[in-house]
Amino acid sequence: MFKRGINAYKQGNIKQQIAQADPHQITLMLMQGALDKMAYAKGCMERKEHENKSIHLSKASAILVNLRDTLDFSVESEVTDNLYALYDYMINRLTDAHVQNSTKIMDEIIALMLPIKTAWASIPEEAKQEAYELQRQRQQEQSAV
């Protein structure tokens, strides 16, 4: 009963954060969510909690698929191509970790995701605003056509 109340509070708090977040913050939240789910899954592997492991791996995989599939390919970029390939690789490795029940593979995936999240979090505010303005201009140009 107590846990249900805490979970309801967390869900409400997350919804409020999302409502107030910009796209950069939402992406950062997704990255952190993926890392959290991976850590939970790893713990479940260690405790042999197979059902919970599956739940957390499924959620981590869904987040990575979302991050991969929402990359902006409208501007050709080697970074975008590399991120797509890296997310795809991590998704495949999550499947390997699940099948093999391997905490070593989980460590590998977490080690790949952490620098991406750290780099994303360190983007200067000025660069974010410049990117938002560029995206807004592209959207206006597309709607005028």
Beta strands, then each sheet from edge to edge (+ up, - down):
end
